[in-house]
């Protein structure tokens, strides 16, 4: 008996998905169709559901196959309907009356309906895909395919032109549609939704992979002539160079997408497969030359920052020990164990990111309670340490395409920290609090960023496009650029490589590895604020050495610097392994300028606050009661007297002054406080050797 429609469902180990599909089919009000189920020998209990829905399943197979398209071909061979609709496990019919409304339209070779797509995480991808007003033809199918779950295919097409090519993994339906369209078939459109498609299946997961590009290029070489491919790609490159914006009209959205593609992807779609290895060799040499030029430019024209002068000591790098269970093995083995423990980690080519508090406590508990709440740890795989004492962000060990030149052109962890913190001041990137060294008993040493964790959803499409306008403005303003090319793929929509994440107050670009400080003039202009008002080295030796002579360690201490003269000691204090340093200044207007200059120098374990504000803790959330060491100058005495009661754990004061009367005032303040609270506070009188303050 012939029916109008054969619904074919292919499944493998997807019990919950199959149940969704089955319910939508069972609830149909019209029954002029058959349902065929082809299972790939599931082992998760999916086959148990087949008995439950056996009343509606007309044919059922459960056996090993050679992939999803082999299973579809088995379903086609069993089909008795005039048309086939592939509704795979997890996909559902749109409503109860879909089959009833569809049957009158089953006339042409292909009947194409609308489709609702749903993403379980990224809601920006949700919506209804319409095809009724589009011209479907050779040009359309060059880059795109038809909605397989919403396209009814006349069975005679399979009989005449063959089934799906089983050599494909995810693009076999695209290959079939191009093949039959070359035969001048007739198509029609259905003005309503046929199905719902969940964007969590195999094809969706692999669409960003090299496999997807390879299969799409295989289709282009098989069905389109080289002349046609050259014409299309030349037209595309021209449109991209003119920055043509293609507007896609949709009843529910209005999106703008820039037409831009990678050069390698374009070439793969043009040249024969046999020629590609030769072109890839030339491409690799070209990459080497580009990075060599970038490295020479950065080395000769503008040196890689930060530039350390005789005035300052660079910020120290703290060391932490791995927990007992990770005390043996190299980095690769440790990462495998982290994954085996079920930790929530995000792994890329160059780094591994961990942000869950419980996971951080498992592998390196010493990091907890040292940084602001809500931080993440970004472990960098590269272990080739540069002259600034931090590793290069990439290395040939982790990325085979990297070379000696590209490693130095991309820059070090210290530069990446600086870039991110400068962009943090523009509200477009997360703050990097620190670079730490993590070690174990096996001699394994690796480095990690301690970074502000942005926990919101990924932004794509129009919202991400608006953010990128602000982001590019911030790059230009701060003298930054992308590595080797102006339009890096990380800056191209609509996905932006999923690097834009929405935070509590603003969006952030969370991966800054592809951006470098390029304009040394802008960098020097900002850093000049430190150089102009810096202290001489004698001040460090004569003042802070007083503390060390009296066995007052700076290591792992919270230190408070009050006043403009004291602020100049910040680089030295962080260089002597102080954990965190807070700086209080009178002039609120100069705080951003000073903060940026400190970031450009490579400092990060600090925060600034205005002494005129009524505060009980610093911006890092550390209560003033936790400070044991405070550095003051003459002008800060009134503020210190007013807030003396807040410093319950204060033990040492370094006073920078040449005036004896000021010293007597400070001694009186401390004596009164000692009598009231029973504190034992020592005062160290540092000799004031400095230039005029800047604020």
Rosetta blueprint (number, residue, H / E / L):
1 X L
2 X L
3 X L
4 X L
5 X E
6 X E
7 X E
8 X E
9 X E
10 X E
11 X E
12 X L
13 X L
14 X L
15 X H
16 X H
17 X H
18 X H
19 X H
20 X H
21 X H
22 X H
23 X H
24 X H
25 X H
26 X H
27 X L
28 X L
29 X L
30 X L
31 X L
32 X L
33 X E
34 X E
35 X E
36 X E
37 X E
38 X E
39 X E
40 X L
41 X L
42 X L
43 X L
44 X L
45 X L
46 X H
47 X H
48 X H
49 X H
50 X H
51 X H
52 X H
53 X L
54 X L
55 X L
56 X L
57 X L
58 X L
59 X E
60 X E
61 X E
62 X E
63 X L
64 X L
65 X L
66 X L
67 X L
68 X H
69 X H
70 X H
71 X H
72 X H
73 X H
74 X H
75 X H
76 X H
77 X H
78 X H
79 X L
80 X L
81 X L
82 X L
83 X E
84 X E
85 X E
86 X E
87 X L
88 X L
89 X L
90 X L
91 X L
92 X E
93 X E
94 X L
95 X L
96 X L
97 X L
98 X H
99 X H
100 X H
101 X H
102 X H
103 X H
104 X H
105 X H
106 X L
107 X L
108 X L
109 X L
110 X E
111 X E
112 X E
113 X E
114 X E
115 X E
116 X E
117 X E
118 X E
119 X L
120 X L
121 X L
122 X L
123 X H
124 X H
125 X H
126 X L
127 X E
128 X E
129 X E
130 X L
131 X L
132 X L
133 X L
134 X L
135 X L
136 X L
137 X L
138 X H
139 X H
140 X H
141 X H
142 X H
143 X H
144 X L
145 X L
146 X L
147 X L
148 X H
149 X H
150 X H
151 X E
152 X E
153 X E
154 X E
155 X H
156 X H
157 X H
158 X H
159 X H
160 X H
161 X H
162 X L
163 X L
164 X L
165 X L
166 X L
167 X L
168 X L
169 X L
170 X L
171 X L
172 X H
173 X H
174 X H
175 X H
176 X H
177 X H
178 X H
179 X H
180 X H
181 X H
182 X L
183 X L
184 X L
185 X L
186 X L
187 X E
188 X E
189 X E
190 X E
191 X E
192 X E
193 X E
194 X E
195 X E
196 X E
197 X E
198 X E
199 X L
200 X L
201 X L
202 X H
203 X H
204 X H
205 X H
206 X H
207 X L
208 X L
209 X L
210 X H
211 X H
212 X H
213 X H
214 X H
215 X H
216 X H
217 X H
218 X H
219 X H
220 X H
221 X H
222 X H
223 X H
224 X L
225 X L
226 X H
227 X H
228 X H
229 X H
230 X H
231 X H
232 X H
233 X H
234 X H
235 X H
236 X H
237 X H
238 X H
239 X H
240 X H
241 X H
242 X L
243 X L
244 X L
245 X E
246 X E
247 X E
248 X E
249 X E
250 X L
251 X L
252 X L
253 X L
254 X E
255 X E
256 X E
257 X E
258 X E
259 X L
260 X L
261 X L
262 X L
263 X H
264 X H
265 X H
266 X H
267 X H
268 X H
269 X H
270 X H
271 X L
272 X L
273 X H
274 X H
275 X H
276 X H
277 X H
278 X H
279 X H
280 X H
281 X H
282 X H
283 X H
284 X H
285 X H
286 X H
287 X H
288 X H
289 X H
290 X H
291 X H
292 X H
293 X H
294 X H
295 X H
296 X H
297 X H
298 X H
299 X H
300 X H
301 X H
302 X L
303 X L
304 X L
305 X L
306 X L
307 X L
308 X L
309 X L
310 X L
311 X L
312 X L
313 X L
314 X L
315 X L
316 X L
317 X L
318 X E
319 X E
320 X E
321 X E
322 X L
323 X L
324 X H
325 X H
326 X H
327 X L
328 X L
329 X L
330 X L
331 X H
332 X H
333 X H
334 X H
335 X H
336 X H
337 X H
338 X H
339 X H
340 X H
341 X L
342 X L
343 X L
344 X L
345 X E
346 X E
347 X E
348 X L
349 X L
350 X L
351 X E
352 X E
353 X E
354 X E
355 X L
356 X L
357 X H
358 X H
359 X H
360 X H
361 X H
362 X H
363 X H
364 X L
365 X H
366 X H
367 X H
368 X L
369 X L
370 X L
371 X L
372 X L
373 X L
374 X L
375 X E
376 X E
377 X E
378 X E
379 X E
380 X E
381 X L
382 X L
383 X L
384 X L
385 X E
386 X L
387 X L
388 X L
389 X L
390 X L
391 X E
392 X E
393 X L
394 X L
395 X L
396 X L
397 X L
398 X L
399 X L
400 X L
401 X L
402 X L
403 X L
404 X H
405 X H
406 X H
407 X H
408 X H
409 X H
410 X H
411 X L
412 X E
413 X H
414 X H
415 X H
416 X H
417 X H
418 X H
419 X H
420 X H
421 X H
422 X H
423 X H
424 X H
425 X L
426 X L
427 X L
428 X L
429 X L
430 X L
431 X L
432 X E
433 X E
434 X E
435 X E
436 X E
437 X E
438 X E
439 X E
440 X L
441 X L
442 X L
443 X L
444 X L
445 X E
446 X E
447 X E
448 X E
449 X E
450 X E
451 X E
452 X E
453 X L
454 X L
455 X L
456 X L
457 X L
458 X E
459 X L
460 X L
461 X H
462 X H
463 X H
464 X H
465 X H
466 X H
467 X H
468 X H
469 X H
470 X H
471 X H
472 X H
473 X H
474 X H
475 X H
476 X H
477 X H
478 X L
479 X L
480 X E
481 X E
482 X E
483 X L
484 X L
485 X L
486 X L
487 X L
488 X L
489 X H
490 X H
491 X H
492 X L
493 X L
494 X L
495 X L
496 X H
497 X H
498 X H
499 X L
500 X E
501 X E
502 X E
503 X L
504 X L
505 X L
506 X L
507 X E
508 X E
509 X E
510 X L
511 X L
512 X L
513 X L
514 X L
515 X E
516 X E
517 X E
518 X L
519 X L
520 X H
521 X H
522 X H
523 X H
524 X H
525 X H
526 X H
527 X H
528 X H
529 X H
530 X H
531 X H
532 X H
533 X L
534 X L
535 X E
536 X L
537 X H
538 X H
539 X H
540 X H
541 X H
542 X H
543 X H
544 X H
545 X H
546 X H
547 X H
548 X H
549 X H
550 X L
551 X L
552 X L
553 X L
554 X L
555 X L
556 X L
557 X L
558 X E
559 X E
560 X E
561 X E
562 X E
563 X L
564 X H
565 X H
566 X H
567 X H
568 X L
569 X L
570 X H
571 X H
572 X H
573 X H
574 X H
575 X H
576 X L
577 X L
578 X L
579 X L
580 X E
581 X E
582 X E
583 X E
584 X E
585 X E
586 X L
587 X L
588 X H
589 X H
590 X H
591 X H
592 X H
593 X H
594 X H
595 X H
596 X H
597 X H
598 X H
599 X H
600 X H
601 X H
602 X L
603 X L
604 X L
605 X L
606 X E
607 X E
608 X E
609 X E
610 X E
611 X L
612 X L
613 X L
614 X L
615 X L
616 X L
617 X E
618 X L
619 X L
620 X L
621 X L
622 X L
623 X E
624 X H
625 X H
626 X H
627 X L
628 X L
629 X E
630 X E
631 X E
632 X E
633 X E
634 X H
635 X H
636 X H
637 X H
638 X H
639 X H
640 X H
641 X H
642 X H
643 X H
644 X H
645 X H
646 X H
647 X L
648 X L
649 X L
650 X L
651 X L
652 X E
653 X E
654 X E
655 X E
656 X E
657 X L
658 X L
659 X L
660 X H
661 X H
662 X H
663 X H
664 X H
665 X H
666 X H
667 X H
668 X H
669 X H
670 X H
671 X H
672 X H
673 X H
674 X H
675 X H
676 X H
677 X H
678 X L
679 X L
680 X L
681 X L
682 X E
683 X E
684 X E
685 X E
686 X E
687 X L
688 X L
689 X L
690 X E
691 X L
692 X L
693 X L
694 X L
695 X L
